Amino acid sequence: MTPRTRPQPFVERRAPRVAAPAHRRPRAPWARRTVTALLWTVVVLGVTGFVAATVVPLWFQARDQRLLIVTSGSMEPRFSAGDVVVLRAVGDASELRPGLVVTFQPIGSSELVTHRIVEVVRLPVMREVPGTDGRQAPVLDAAGEPETRAYIRTQGDANSAPDPDATPVERVRGVLLSVHEGWGRALAWATSAAGRAMLLGPPLLALATLEVLSVLDDRRRREDRRRRQAPQDGKLDALLLE
């Protein structure tokens, strides 16, 4: 009886795969690094400007204050065109007194004016008489006496005469708190349609360019990795054929 031979252990004849040496990621050329830095600078500056133009007015509004851009020089040297004044709301008409600088809406106008109060007076309330050519007559109360209302007389510091018409205290929109020189031009531009386009357009284009460059970099790294691995795989195939 022929003795049974024991099965020989399986011998791995292939050469062990040698781990490829670690390769450091090649450093980008200086020109590419410069372009990347410039693109990120455009993104940071544009986004910072847009956020500032949006957040600054909201910050003042959260404190019950209002920003107003000055468009004339009638209050020089207190402030000039292109400055920004900070206003607070008037809680009670008794707060108004001569010397205060206030922003108000004159009767018959849709624009705001910021001038100094020179006098607070009480004047009869007037209304137009129907059927006349705009003639005004005082409004009478139940006792037949003319009704009166508090008015302010105002004047610009740079003007030689007071404003022609008195303004009811109800049309006062705010009292001056502070002045920020030169804010007006920057704020007006940043909040305009052209300004917002300039603040957001270049950063978006820069981000798209950075994304394209990142995709190209990934593709180039994958190709470099395949080229480095190709000789090792060929050498291993030759060992397996021996």
C-alpha positions in Angstrom: 0.0 0.0 0.0 1.5 3.2 -1.1 1.7 5.7 1.7 -0.2 8.9 1.1 1.9 11.9 0.6 1.1 14.9 2.7 0.1 18.0 0.8 2.9 20.5 0.5 2.2 23.9 2.0 1.4 26.6 -0.5 4.4 28.7 -1.2 3.9 32.3 -2.3 6.3 32.8 -5.2 5.4 36.3 -6.1 7.7 39.0 -5.0 6.2 41.0 -2.2 4.8 44.3 -3.2 7.2 47.0 -2.1 5.4 50.0 -0.8 6.1 53.0 -3.0 8.1 55.7 -1.4 6.0 58.6 -0.1 6.0 61.5 -2.5 5.5 65.0 -1.2 3.0 67.0 -3.1 4.8 69.3 -5.5 4.7 72.9 -4.6 2.7 75.1 -7.0 4.7 77.5 -9.1 5.1 81.0 -7.8 2.9 82.4 -10.6 0.1 80.1 -9.6 0.4 81.0 -5.9 0.3 84.7 -6.9 -2.8 84.2 -8.9 -4.5 82.3 -6.1 -3.6 85.0 -3.5 -5.0 87.7 -5.8 -8.2 85.8 -6.3 -8.7 85.3 -2.6 -8.0 89.0 -2.0 -10.8 89.9 -4.4 -13.1 87.6 -2.6 -12.3 88.9 0.9 -12.5 92.6 -0.1 -15.7 92.2 -2.0 -17.5 90.2 0.7 -16.2 92.5 3.4 -17.5 95.6 1.6 -20.9 94.0 1.0 -21.3 92.8 4.5 -20.2 96.2 6.0 -22.6 98.1 3.8 -25.5 95.8 4.9 -24.6 95.4 8.6 -23.6 99.0 9.5 -27.1 100.5 8.9 -28.8 97.6 10.6 -26.5 98.0 13.6 -27.6 101.6 14.0 -31.2 100.7 13.4 -31.0 98.1 16.2 -30.0 100.9 18.6 -33.1 103.0 17.5 -30.9 105.3 15.4 -30.9 106.2 11.8 -28.3 107.1 9.2 -28.8 110.0 6.8 -26.5 111.0 3.9 -25.9 114.7 3.7 -26.3 116.1 0.2 -25.8 119.9 0.7 -23.5 122.3 2.4 -26.2 124.4 4.2 -24.9 123.2 7.6 -21.1 123.8 7.1 -18.9 123.7 9.0 -20.9 121.4 11.3 -21.1 118.9 8.5 -20.8 118.9 4.7 -22.1 117.1 1.6 -20.9 113.5 1.6 -20.9 113.1 5.4 -23.3 110.8 7.3 -25.3 112.1 10.3 -26.7 109.8 13.0 -30.2 110.6 14.2 -32.3 109.5 17.1 -36.1 109.6 17.1 -38.0 112.3 19.0 -39.9 110.8 21.9 -41.8 114.0 22.8 -42.2 117.4 21.2 -41.1 119.0 24.5 -37.5 117.7 23.7 -37.3 120.2 20.8 -35.6 123.5 21.8 -33.5 126.2 20.0 -30.0 125.1 19.2 -30.8 121.5 18.4 -30.0 120.2 14.9 -33.0 118.2 13.6 -34.0 116.5 10.5 -37.5 117.3 9.3 -39.8 117.0 6.2 -41.0 120.5 5.2 -44.7 120.9 4.3 -45.3 120.1 0.7 -41.9 118.4 0.2 -40.9 114.7 0.0 -37.3 115.4 0.9 -35.6 115.7 4.3 -33.8 118.7 5.5 -31.3 118.9 8.4 -31.1 122.4 10.0 -30.8 124.0 13.4 -33.8 125.1 15.4 -33.8 128.8 16.0 -37.2 129.1 17.6 -40.1 127.0 18.8 -43.5 128.7 18.5 -47.2 128.0 18.6 -49.1 129.0 15.5 -52.7 128.7 14.4 -53.6 125.6 12.5 -54.4 126.6 8.9 -56.5 124.9 6.3 -57.6 125.7 2.7 -61.0 127.2 2.3 -63.1 125.3 -0.2 -64.1 127.2 -3.3 -61.2 129.6 -3.1 -57.9 129.9 -4.9 -55.9 128.3 -2.2 -56.8 130.8 0.5 -56.0 129.6 4.0 -58.1 130.1 7.2 -57.4 129.1 10.8 -59.1 126.0 12.2 -61.5 126.8 15.1 -62.1 124.6 18.1 -65.5 123.9 19.8 -65.3 127.3 21.6 -64.7 129.2 18.4 -61.0 129.9 19.3 -58.2 129.2 16.7 -56.5 125.9 17.3 -52.7 126.2 17.7 -49.9 123.8 17.1 -46.2 123.7 18.0 -43.9 124.7 15.1 -40.2 125.0 14.7 -38.4 127.7 12.8 -35.1 126.5 11.4 -32.0 127.8 9.7 -28.9 126.3 8.1 -25.6 127.3 9.8 -24.2 128.4 6.4 -27.4 130.2 5.4 -27.8 134.0 5.9 -31.6 133.8 6.6 -34.0 131.3 8.3 -36.0 128.9 6.3 -39.1 130.6 4.8 -41.7 128.3 6.4 -42.2 127.0 9.9 -42.5 123.2 10.3 -45.0 121.4 12.6 -43.1 119.4 15.3 -44.9 116.2 14.1 -42.8 116.4 10.9 -39.5 116.2 12.8 -37.9 112.8 11.9 -34.9 112.9 14.3 -32.4 114.8 16.4 -28.7 114.9 15.4 -26.5 112.6 17.6 -23.2 112.5 15.7 -21.4 113.0 12.4 -19.2 110.6 10.4 -17.2 112.5 7.8 -16.9 111.0 4.4 -19.1 108.0 5.0 -21.8 109.2 2.7 -20.1 108.7 -0.6 -18.9 105.2 0.2 -22.3 104.2 1.7 -24.3 105.6 -1.2 -22.1 103.7 -3.7 -22.1 100.4 -1.7 -25.9 100.4 -1.4 -26.6 101.3 -5.1 -27.3 98.7 -7.7 -23.9 99.4 -9.4 -22.1 99.2 -6.1 -23.6 95.9 -5.1 -22.8 94.5 -8.6 -19.2 95.5 -8.2 -19.0 94.1 -4.7 -20.5 90.7 -5.5 -19.6 90.2 -9.2 -15.8 90.0 -9.0 -15.8 87.7 -5.9 -18.2 85.3 -7.5 -16.1 85.2 -10.6 -13.0 84.7 -8.5 -14.6 81.8 -6.6 -15.5 80.2 -9.9 -12.0 80.5 -11.2 -10.6 79.1 -7.9 -12.9 76.1 -8.3 -11.8 75.5 -11.9 -8.1 75.7 -10.8 -8.8 73.2 -8.0 -10.4 70.7 -10.4 -7.4 71.0 -12.8 -5.0 70.5 -9.9 -6.8 67.3 -8.8 -6.7 66.0 -12.3 -3.0 66.7 -12.7 -2.2 65.0 -9.3 -4.1 61.9 -10.4 -2.2 61.7 -13.6 1.1 62.1 -11.8 0.2 59.3 -9.4 -0.6 57.0 -12.2 2.7 57.7 -13.9 4.6 57.0 -10.7 2.8 53.7 -10.2 3.2 52.4 -13.7 6.8 51.2 -13.6 6.3 49.4 -10.3 3.3 47.4 -11.7 5.3 46.5 -14.8 8.2 45.1 -12.6 5.8 43.1 -10.5 4.2 41.5 -13.7 7.7 40.4 -14.8 8.4 38.7 -11.5 5.1 36.8 -11.7 6.0 35.4 -15.2 9.3 33.9 -14.0 
